Amino acid sequence: MRVLITYDVGTVEKKGQRRLRRVAKLCENFGQRVQKSVFECSVTKTQLASLKQQLRGEIDVDKDSIRFYYLRGDRKQAVEVFGPDSYVDFEVEALIF
């Protein structure tokens, strides 16, 4: 399944800056950054459940927000980009090599 993950982490305090780095690192482990706080991920249901659990453990629910948008169908049908698109489809790349 393909998921778009967005987050807004309060960074006024040092603790918030650490949370922001941890949230970004977790998302990087499961997908690729397409904008500063936006990741496109291709995950299984099990991986998504694991990621959600890990993210819940990192954020302050009173100050931070994470959203999951489920992308249906082919990426070309679900995503329209104006400007540079640095997305790499690793599934296609793996089939080439």
ZIWOQUI-V357334 format. One record per residue. RES is the residue in one letter. PHI is phi in whole degrees, 0 to 359 (NA if undefined). D_LAST is the distance of its C-alpha to the last C-alpha in Angstrom with 1 decimal. Layout:
res=RES phi=PHI d_last=D_LAST
res=RES phi=PHI d_last=D_LAST
//
This chain:
res=M phi=NA d_last=22.8
res=R phi=251 d_last=22.6
res=V phi=227 d_last=25.3
res=L phi=258 d_last=26.7
res=I phi=246 d_last=28.6
res=T phi=235 d_last=31.3
res=Y phi=213 d_last=33.8
res=D phi=225 d_last=37.0
res=V phi=248 d_last=38.2
res=G phi=295 d_last=41.6
res=T phi=241 d_last=41.5
res=V phi=296 d_last=45.1
res=E phi=261 d_last=45.5
res=K phi=302 d_last=43.5
res=K phi=301 d_last=42.6
res=G phi=294 d_last=41.0
res=Q phi=297 d_last=38.9
res=R phi=293 d_last=37.6
res=R phi=300 d_last=36.9
res=L phi=302 d_last=35.0
res=R phi=298 d_last=32.7
res=R phi=293 d_last=32.2
res=V phi=297 d_last=31.4
res=A phi=299 d_last=28.9
res=K phi=296 d_last=27.2
res=L phi=300 d_last=27.1
res=C phi=296 d_last=25.6
res=E phi=298 d_last=22.9
res=N phi=290 d_last=22.0
res=F phi=243 d_last=21.3
res=G phi=197 d_last=20.2
res=Q phi=232 d_last=20.2
res=R phi=289 d_last=23.3
res=V phi=246 d_last=24.1
res=Q phi=211 d_last=27.7
res=K phi=309 d_last=29.9
res=S phi=238 d_last=30.7
res=V phi=225 d_last=28.2
res=F phi=233 d_last=24.9
res=E phi=260 d_last=22.5
res=C phi=234 d_last=21.3
res=S phi=244 d_last=19.3
res=V phi=224 d_last=21.1
res=T phi=276 d_last=22.6
res=K phi=300 d_last=26.4
res=T phi=294 d_last=26.7
res=Q phi=297 d_last=24.6
res=L phi=296 d_last=26.7
res=A phi=299 d_last=29.9
res=S phi=295 d_last=29.0
res=L phi=299 d_last=28.3
res=K phi=301 d_last=31.5
res=Q phi=297 d_last=33.5
res=Q phi=295 d_last=32.3
res=L phi=295 d_last=33.0
res=R phi=302 d_last=36.4
res=G phi=287 d_last=37.1
res=E phi=264 d_last=36.4
res=I phi=271 d_last=38.3
res=D phi=259 d_last=42.0
res=V phi=295 d_last=42.7
res=D phi=274 d_last=45.8
res=K phi=236 d_last=44.1
res=D phi=245 d_last=40.4
res=S phi=219 d_last=38.5
res=I phi=230 d_last=35.0
res=R phi=237 d_last=34.0
res=F phi=241 d_last=31.3
res=Y phi=244 d_last=30.5
res=Y phi=267 d_last=28.7
res=L phi=267 d_last=26.5
res=R phi=264 d_last=26.7
res=G phi=75 d_last=24.5
res=D phi=294 d_last=21.5
res=R phi=302 d_last=21.1
res=K phi=298 d_last=22.0
res=Q phi=274 d_last=25.2
res=A phi=268 d_last=26.0
res=V phi=234 d_last=25.5
res=E phi=241 d_last=27.2
res=V phi=238 d_last=26.8
res=F phi=255 d_last=29.3
res=G phi=99 d_last=28.1
res=P phi=300 d_last=24.9
res=D phi=239 d_last=22.1
res=S phi=268 d_last=19.8
res=Y phi=297 d_last=18.1
res=V phi=242 d_last=14.3
res=D phi=276 d_last=13.0
res=F phi=293 d_last=10.7
res=E phi=294 d_last=10.5
res=V phi=290 d_last=9.1
res=E phi=300 d_last=6.7
res=A phi=294 d_last=5.5
res=L phi=289 d_last=5.6
res=I phi=289 d_last=3.8
res=F phi=268 d_last=0.0
//
